């Protein structure tokens, strides 16, 4: 596992983070699809923290309030990303 500040990313998660960051180079948006339980929220958190640290604004949007709450509950304590950051 790779340490990513307060959390650990598995190698497949670190690989996905790299692939997503590379995909953002030529595009303004990227869609990622992964199975349930593979750590999508942690991947989003790692990418969001990276972009926020570079002065960018990041929006995490989901189609269900429960998913937004789940993301917020993960991003706040594990990544130091707050609502409104």
C-alpha positions, 0 to 999 in steps of 0.5 A: 500500500502507498501512504497518502497522508492520513490514509493508505492507498492500495497499489490499484488505487494509486494506479487509478489516481495516476490514470485519472490525473493523466486523463485530466491533462487533455480533458476538463472532465473524466468519468471513472467507473469502479466496482462497489467496495474498491475505494472510489471515495478514497481515490476521489479524496486523494485527487481532490486534496492534490487539486485543492493544494494547487489552488483549484476548486473541487466539487464532489457531486452525487445523485443521492444525498446518502452518497454525498454524506458518505463522501463528506464523512470520508473526506473530512477526517481522512483527507482534511477536506471540508465542506466548502473548501 
